Amino acid sequence: MKIVGERLRALREGVKLSQAKIGEMLGTTQASVQRYETTLSEPSLKTILWYADFFDVSLDYIYGRTDQPKGKLYEYRPKIIAESEEMRRFVEMCFDPNSSVNDRLKQTIIEMIAEVHE
């Protein structure tokens, strides 16, 4: 895939490393890195994962599925369905019904969930 080679090259050049240095770090040769970047050879999954971890980018970025190079450190926010009865039951279970602040905490969480989906 052309985009993979382009992204690998851009990542390497972005930190001013040579193909030889990346090859050394990967435990391979400069020629292998050159083949990955020019799409003459396809890097292994292990190699792609190394790039993702080293440059802290997502696999989606390397494969061209997004232009946002968010790595492991980005904030993940799962989508929650605001009107989900299951979610309401979960919130109910999270708090002790005998607590004096139970109702207010429960209502605040339900409102926060609803705001996310407006």
ABEGO torsion letter per residue (X at the ends): XAAAAAAAAAAAAAAGBBAAAAAAAAGBBAAAAAAAAAGABBBBAAAAAAAAAAAGBBAAAAAGABABBBBAABBBBBBBBAABAAAAAAAAAABBAABAAAAAAAAAAAAAAAAAAX
